[in-house]
Amino acid sequence: MTDLSKFETKEELHKFLIENKKTLIAEKKFMMKEADAISFYVPIITEKGDALKADPANTRNLLQKDSIRVRVVINTTNLLDSHGDVHIKGIWKKSLKEQKNLYLLQEHQMKFANIITDDVSASTKTYKWRDLGFDFEGETEALVFDANIEKSRNPFMFEQYAKGYVKEHSAGMRYVDIFMCVNSGERWAKEEKENWDKYYPEIINKDVADSMGYFWAVTTAKIIEGSAVVKGSNYATPTISVKEQEPPKGTPDKIENSRQYDTVSINEFKEILSKHLKN
């Protein structure tokens, strides 16, 4: 990507961006967007929006299990991230209809050793920012992964989730529809200013947009994978819940008089099992 730090004024930068817009958009579409090293603090939260505090007893319980179920936020809209992008609501609609085989990975490494799970159900859900633990007004459309994690597949990441250590995530994605937005009154920036006026009201961290004077509005993108990361380009991507994996529907939670199985006849055992399966 082009180094944008060399420009001395905003006007000089904005003119360069607009003159090279086609090339810059092609560069963005060619690469796969991943996390970067920008530093933020993000709380892990529960589904009720409260800060998820580590419960030693529950952690010990989860660590003893062979599998756990997590709900994690892979991406949120309306936040100007460290790539200069603002994801617009509806960004994932087309992709989620087309992409059925998704992975939850460790730090965007598409290698067998870094797969956390492929047992993933992806969807978009609307959350109030405050329910996600952030001091912003309004709502965001979150890309959410509900995933079952087997200890045997990636023991290290199983432990990280069980202990509540995974605080951020990142979408491995490709850009599809993207618009340059520039805050300029110059005639050569007419189209980009119209884009700015259209999408700027949706940004929740407007101070960042104001200081840059430009951003990219991403209206359509293709999700490739979601990753657990230490720091993501979009910091509003917490773990929502970590819990025991629920047994399949129709599985009896408990069969009474289980100690009798060693002494009852086969027919009696079938009778007891049949009774509880019906219940």
C-alpha positions in Angstrom: 0.0 0.0 0.0 1.0 3.6 -0.6 2.8 5.5 2.2 0.4 8.4 3.1 2.6 9.8 5.8 4.9 11.7 3.4 2.3 14.5 2.7 2.7 17.8 4.5 -0.9 19.1 4.2 -4.3 17.6 4.1 -5.1 19.2 0.8 -1.9 17.7 -0.8 -2.9 14.3 0.6 -6.5 14.5 -0.5 -5.5 15.5 -4.0 -3.2 12.6 -4.3 -5.9 10.2 -3.0 -8.4 11.4 -5.6 -6.0 11.4 -8.5 -4.9 7.9 -7.7 -8.4 6.6 -6.5 -8.7 3.8 -9.1 -5.2 2.4 -8.2 -5.8 2.7 -4.4 -9.2 0.9 -4.7 -7.6 -1.8 -6.8 -4.9 -2.2 -4.2 -7.5 -2.6 -1.4 -9.5 -5.1 -3.4 -6.4 -7.1 -4.2 -5.3 -7.6 -0.6 -7.1 -9.5 2.1 -7.8 -7.2 5.1 -6.5 -8.6 8.4 -5.7 -7.3 11.9 -2.8 -4.9 12.7 -0.9 -3.9 15.7 -2.9 -0.9 16.8 -3.3 -0.9 20.6 -6.7 -0.6 22.3 -8.3 -1.9 25.5 -11.5 -3.8 25.1 -13.6 -5.6 27.8 -15.0 -9.1 27.4 -18.7 -8.9 28.0 -21.6 -11.2 28.7 -24.7 -11.4 26.5 -26.4 -9.0 29.0 -23.6 -6.4 28.3 -22.0 -6.7 31.7 -18.2 -7.0 32.0 -17.3 -10.7 32.0 -15.3 -11.3 35.1 -13.2 -14.4 35.4 -14.9 -16.9 37.7 -12.2 -19.3 38.9 -14.7 -22.0 39.6 -16.3 -21.7 36.1 -12.9 -21.5 34.5 -11.8 -24.8 36.1 -15.1 -26.3 35.0 -14.6 -25.2 31.4 -11.0 -26.4 31.3 -12.2 -29.9 32.3 -14.6 -30.1 29.4 -13.7 -31.5 26.0 -15.6 -28.8 24.1 -17.0 -25.3 24.8 -19.3 -23.0 22.9 -18.4 -19.3 22.2 -20.2 -16.3 20.8 -17.7 -13.8 19.4 -17.9 -10.5 17.5 -15.8 -10.7 14.4 -16.6 -7.2 13.1 -18.8 -4.2 13.8 -20.1 -1.4 11.5 -19.9 2.4 11.8 -16.5 2.4 13.4 -13.6 4.1 11.6 -10.8 1.6 12.0 -7.0 1.8 11.7 -7.1 0.9 8.0 -9.2 4.0 7.4 -12.3 2.0 6.7 -15.8 2.4 7.9 -17.9 -0.8 7.4 -21.5 0.2 6.5 -24.6 -1.7 7.7 -25.5 -4.5 5.3 -21.8 -5.1 4.3 -22.1 -8.9 5.0 -25.6 -9.6 3.6 -24.5 -11.0 0.2 -21.4 -12.8 1.5 -23.3 -14.7 4.3 -25.7 -16.1 1.7 -22.9 -17.3 -0.4 -20.1 -18.3 2.1 -21.1 -21.4 4.1 -17.7 -22.9 5.1 -16.1 -20.6 7.6 -13.2 -21.0 10.0 -12.4 -19.4 13.3 -8.6 -19.1 13.1 -5.8 -18.2 15.4 -4.3 -14.9 14.1 -5.3 -15.2 10.5 -3.0 -18.2 9.8 -4.8 -20.4 7.3 -2.8 -23.5 8.5 -4.1 -26.7 10.1 -2.2 -25.9 13.3 -4.0 -22.5 13.6 -7.6 -23.7 13.0 -9.6 -23.2 16.2 -12.8 -24.7 14.7 -14.8 -25.0 11.5 -18.0 -25.7 13.4 -19.1 -22.1 12.9 -22.5 -20.4 12.4 -22.2 -16.9 11.2 -24.9 -14.2 11.3 -25.3 -10.4 11.8 -26.9 -9.1 14.9 -27.8 -5.5 16.0 -26.4 -4.4 19.3 -26.4 -1.2 21.2 -22.8 0.0 21.6 -23.3 0.2 25.4 -24.4 -3.4 25.5 -21.1 -4.3 23.9 -19.2 -2.4 26.5 -18.4 0.8 24.5 -19.3 4.3 25.4 -21.0 5.3 22.1 -24.6 6.2 21.4 -26.7 4.2 19.0 -26.3 0.8 17.5 -24.0 -1.3 15.4 -24.5 -4.3 13.1 -22.1 -7.0 14.3 -20.8 -10.0 12.4 -21.2 -12.7 15.0 -19.7 -16.2 15.0 -21.3 -18.9 17.2 -18.7 -21.7 17.3 -18.1 -25.0 19.0 -14.5 -25.4 20.0 -13.0 -28.9 20.6 -10.1 -29.0 23.0 -8.4 -31.7 20.9 -8.2 -29.5 17.8 -6.4 -26.5 19.3 -5.7 -27.0 23.0 -3.9 -23.6 23.3 -6.8 -21.5 22.0 -9.3 -23.6 23.8 -7.6 -22.6 27.0 -7.4 -18.9 26.0 -11.1 -18.8 25.5 -11.9 -20.8 28.7 -9.8 -18.4 30.7 -11.4 -15.3 29.2 -8.2 -14.1 27.5 -9.5 -13.5 24.0 -10.7 -9.9 23.9 -10.6 -9.0 20.2 -11.3 -10.6 16.9 -10.7 -9.7 13.2 -12.4 -10.4 9.9 -10.2 -11.9 7.2 -12.1 -10.3 4.2 -11.9 -9.0 0.7 -13.3 -5.7 -0.4 -16.1 -5.7 -3.0 -17.8 -2.2 -3.0 -15.8 0.6 -1.6 -16.1 4.4 -1.9 -13.5 7.2 -1.2 -14.9 9.9 1.1 -13.0 13.2 1.3 -14.0 16.3 3.3 -13.0 19.0 0.8 -14.7 21.9 -0.9 -12.5 21.8 -4.0 -14.1 21.2 -7.3 -11.8 18.2 -8.0 -13.3 16.5 -4.9 -17.0 16.9 -5.7 -17.8 13.2 -5.9 -15.7 12.3 -2.9 -17.3 15.1 -0.9 -20.7 13.8 -1.8 -19.6 10.4 -0.5 -18.3 12.0 2.7 -21.7 13.8 3.3 -23.5 10.5 2.7 -21.5 8.2 5.0 -20.0 10.6 7.6 -23.2 10.7 9.7 -23.0 7.0 10.3 -19.5 7.1 12.0 -19.4 6.9 15.8 -15.8 8.0 16.2 -16.1 11.2 14.1 -13.1 12.8 15.8 -10.9 10.3 13.9 -12.6 11.1 10.6 -12.3 14.8 11.2 -8.6 14.6 12.0 -7.9 12.6 8.8 -10.3 14.4 6.5 -11.0 11.3 4.6 -12.1 7.6 5.0 -13.2 4.6 2.9 -16.8 3.5 3.1 -17.0 -0.2 2.6 -20.6 -1.2 1.6 -20.0 -4.8 0.5 -17.3 -7.3 1.5 -16.6 -11.0 1.3 -15.9 -12.7 4.6 -13.1 -15.4 4.3 -12.6 -16.2 7.9 -12.7 -14.8 11.4 -9.8 -14.8 13.8 -8.9 -14.4 17.4 -6.3 -11.7 17.6 -4.4 -9.8 20.3 -5.2 -6.5 18.7 -7.5 -5.9 15.8 -7.8 -3.0 13.3 -11.4 -2.8 14.6 -11.2 -2.9 18.4 -14.9 -3.3 19.0 -14.9 -7.0 18.5 -15.2 -8.7 21.9 -16.0 -12.2 23.1 -19.6 -12.2 24.2 -19.9 -15.5 25.9 -18.0 -18.7 26.7 -20.0 -21.7 28.1 -20.3 -25.4 28.1 -21.4 -26.9 24.8 -25.0 -28.0 25.1 -25.9 -31.6 24.5 -27.7 -32.4 21.2 -31.5 -32.0 21.3 -33.2 -35.1 22.4 -30.3 -36.3 24.6 -31.6 -37.0 28.1 -29.9 -34.9 30.7 -30.1 -37.5 33.4 -31.6 -41.0 33.6 -32.9 -41.9 37.0 -31.8 -45.1 38.8 -28.7 -45.3 36.6 -27.1 -47.5 39.2 -29.6 -50.2 38.5 -28.2 -50.8 35.0 -25.7 -53.4 36.2 -28.4 -55.5 37.8 -31.5 -55.0 35.6 -32.2 -57.2 32.6 -31.8 -56.1 29.0 -35.5 -55.8 28.6 -35.9 -53.7 31.7 -33.0 -51.4 30.6 -34.7 -50.9 27.2 -38.0 -50.1 29.0 -36.2 -47.4 31.2 -34.4 -45.9 28.3 -37.5 -45.8 26.1 -39.4 -44.0 28.9 -36.9 -41.3 29.3 -36.4 -40.7 25.6 -40.1 -40.1 25.3 -40.0 -37.6 28.1 
